[in-house]
Every structure is written in C-alpha cells, then in structure tokens.
Amino acid sequence: MRKIIIIVAMVVGIFNLYGDTLKNANQSIQIIDSAIQKITDEKFQDGINILKKYCIFSSIQMDSIGVEMQKQWPLIKENYGNKVGTEYIKTESIGKSFARVIMLAKYDRFALVFYTILYNSKDGWIIVDFTFNDKVRDLFE
C-alpha cells in the first residue's frame, strides 16, 4: 500500500493537468516577465501563480519553488542591492519542440539570469522548467 501511495504521489507531482497553454513561445515572454516582476518585487507566490497555469509541475511543487526563493532573497538583496528592472535577452529554439526564454532581473550591483524552458505539447506551449542563477558568463556561450 505504501508503494502505491508513493507512486501515485510521484505521478500527480510530475503530470499536472495544466490549465492553459501558450499559442507560441513568443507569447510566453510577457507572461514570464510578469512573473519575474512579481518575484523580484518579493511577491513570490503571486509570481509563481502566474506561471502555474502554464506549467507541468504540480501546485505543491510550484509553491515550494516560491518558498525556496523567499528563503534566498535576503542574501540576494544584500549582495546585489535594489531591483532596477527586468530585461528580455533572447529566445532560443531546438527544432519545433523546445524553446528557452532568457531574461534578466537587474539590480544595483549585478543581475540574476532567469531561464524558462517551454515544450510544444500537442495542446500548445507549456513551461517545463523555470530556474534562475547568477552565472552571467553562461550568456556568452
């Protein structure tokens, strides 16, 4: 019985029945920018909620991402200063199936890089990965 519960929990966690899809990868830019704006304004849950309806991850998984961001934010503010704004960098495609949108959250002293990977599902584009880091050197590759 315990194994069945674990398997069901894993399946539910992996395959969220997303509510909406995006018509194309370019449509995602405005949505991703809105989410990053909220997140960098320290409205973590509001930003995560914007992404949830286009994402394959469960609501619980997305909420945990918001909690982790909230834990990291004091250090980000201490190191990088105040938010200056966001900047769209580029969209990269791999065939017709995947696209990666790269955006910056700019601060007084540095920037965070946000990567969003989208998959062209049978129903439209969905978010399959959303991460950020401070490795700006990766932008030059």
N, C-alpha and C positions, 0 to 999 in steps of 0.2 A: 504494500500500500504506500509506503514511504517513497519508493522509487517512482510510482505513478504520479504522486503529488509533485515531486521534483521535476519530472519530465513535463508535466502539464505547465508548471510554473515557467520552465525554460521556453516552451513553445509560445506561451502567451507573451513572455517578455521579448521574444525575438520577432514575432509576427503580429505587430499591432495592426488593427484594421484602421488605417489612416482614413481620415475623413475626406480630404481634398487632395488633388494633385495639381501640379502646375502645367500649363499648356506647353511651355518651353523653358529651357534653362535660363534664358534672359529674364523671364518673369520673376524668377527667384531673387534677383538682385535687390529689388525693392523690399521684398519680404525679409530677406536676410539682413539688409541694412536696418530695417525697423527693429528686428530682434536684437542686433548688436547695439543699437542706440539705447534700448531699454536696459540691456545687460550692463553696459558701461555707465549708465545712469544709476546703477545699483538697484534696479528694479528687476532682479534676476528672474523671478517667477513670471513676470509679465513678458520678458524676452523669450523665455522657454515656452510659454503658452503660445506665442506667435508661431514658433517652429513646430509645435506638437502636431498640429493638424495636417502637416505635410510630411511627417516623419514616420519611419517604420518602427521606431522604438516605442515601447510601452510608456504610458503616462508616468509610471513609477520610475522607470529608467531616466526619463527626461527630467523629472523632479529632482532626482539625485544629482544630475549634472548641475542643476541650479544651486543645490546645496553646496556642492564642491566649489563652485565659482564663488559663492558667498564667503566661504572659508578662506579662499586665496586672495580675495580683493583687498584686504588691508595691506598686505605685502605689496601688491601691485601698485596701489596708490602711494605707498611710502617710497617705492623705488622709482616710479615713473612720473609722479606728480599728478596734476589735474588733467581731466579729459579735455582735449582740444576739438575732436570731431572724428568722423569716420571717412574712409576713402576707399572707393572701389579700385581694385588693382587690375584684375583680369578674370576671364572665364576661359578655362582650358577644356577641351573635349577629347575623349577617347572613343573614336568611332561614333556611332549613333546612340550608344548605350549609357555612357557616363559623362558627366561634366563636373568640373571643380571650380567653384567661385572663391576667389581670394579677395579679402577685404582687410583693411587696417582699422584698428581703433587707435587713434593718435592721442598722445599725452604730451605734457610739457617737455619731458626728457627722453621719451622713447615711444615705441609703438608695439602693439600686440598684433599678431597676424591671425586672422580667423579663416579657417578652411571649411568649406561646406561642399560635400560630395553629393551629387544627385544621380539617381538612376532613372532611366527612361523605361518605366514599367509598362505593362500592357494598358494601364489606365491613364498614364501620363507621368510626369516627372515627380519623384519623391526624394526626400532627404534621407540619405543612408549613413551620413557621417557629418558630425559638426564638432570641430576642435579649434583650439587656439593655443598659441605659444609665442615666445619672444625670439624665435630663431629667424630673424630677418635675412640672414645670409642665404637661406634656402630660396628666397625670392630671386636670387641672381643666377640660379641654375637653369 
